[in-house]
Amino acid sequence: MNKATLDVGLARTKIDRNIYGHFAEHLGRCIYEGVWVGTESAIPNTNGIRNDVVSALKRIKVPVLRWPGGCFADEYHWMDGIGPKEKRPSMVNTHWGGVTENNHFGTHEFLELCRQLACEPYICGNVGSGTVLEMAQWVEYLNFGGDSPMSRLRRENGRDEPWGVTYWGVGNENWGCGGRMTPEYYADEYRRYALYCRNFEGKNLYRIACGPSGDDEHWTDVLMKKAADQMDGLALHYYTSVRGPDRKRTGQATEFDESDWIDILRKGLFIEELVNRHSTIMDVYDPEKRVALIVDEWGTWFAVEPGTNPGFLYQQNTMRDALVAATSLDIFNRHADRIRMANIAQTINVLQAMILTDKERMLLTPTYHVYEMYTVHHDATLVPVDLVSETYAHDGTEIPALSCSASIDDAGKLHVSMSNLNPHRDIAATLDVHGRSCSSVSGRILTGTTMNAHNTFDAPEAVGPKKFDQAVVGESGVDITVPRMSVVVLEIA
Ligand code: AHR
């Protein structure tokens, strides 16, 4: 009964590699320690940025990186983060632990990080507590090559050529921490800010408006009605979490039972419902799908690790997170006609991180490994899949046991990612492939021995990808057994 029907002949839509984007905020130990250690650090670094982290992130081919927030963005004044470090003013990071931010990691350091990663920068500007002038000057500082007050300032700070930053977010969560605005008010503000973020010297900015929180369809409707003609993307935020009566996130990242397992997986899958609902509204105003739905904050959010600063949002990462990542990425792939960027929260030491650090030590999380395995889908062409899956049920909750997406790359290799969400049962399935023949299949698998399998600083390789040999070429395509709680990526030649 478990069958995925793939039609290569219907492959049309490119899976934008920016769907595999990331998000790094001035929050907890994401930027400071996670990325930035400073040039004097004993931790090996290049221009103050740690080498181990950069080389790990290069392996997952980070295509785009969103910065400086998050809620931090709407309190951030970029001019405090340029010039000689000893002269940079500090500020209080009121959202995240009330710690003092010394502004040593600013615009130049962020662009240096992007250079080292060879990724696109995505800058989120300050609408909540900033001004139009401030954001307009930031664009000029980064993108204007001629002679102007901002380009002179940039040159005084050691950078001659403009960077030419394409992706600009006009505020963050302006319905909440970014100003508590109504959609009507924000839409007007958005139009004003977007206008003064100029296209210098042929560099067409890609302007991203603050989008809805979760299922706020009214926000999407108002923004599309009032401002769709001025935007390239609308940013949806959705976190997979459980909230207690006080609205605080509850549930531990590593201590959970099967009810928590299925509950989080179900909530992760709910993002497809959100994508469908918001896309339907966007279709009314933009049937050509010119405006992208950008999922620029998503991922799991649990209570912080015991004993850590509650404002730092530091959490571990298990096979459960890996499955939320895999199923979400499958959903984004399948909706690649509307979703052209997604940025998981966050890159290092915060929420559903790729990397955790402990001073000079570093480990890669199960989520990191999913991103590494899924690099095959970057910029490949989506192959439509019709999936018939058995269900997995526990404690009154029922979800499809299998998740799947597929793509074909320029070399004609077909890649299929398939996950099994059931923690008890291996599942035999058929991949019925139309539109091409299959002569060989190989693959890799990510799995663990328990639902909460994870990597620690003492055992950093407990969960990692391995060669997979339970798929063979069959009569109509490929026959596979997907082991319980696993993520498999196949290459079919
Ligand atoms: O990612 C953590 C926070 O979640 C971000 O700062 C904010 O935008 C969202 O509420």
Residues whose N, C-alpha, C, O or C-beta is under 5 A from the ligand:
A	BS01	AHR	G70 C71 F72 E173 A345
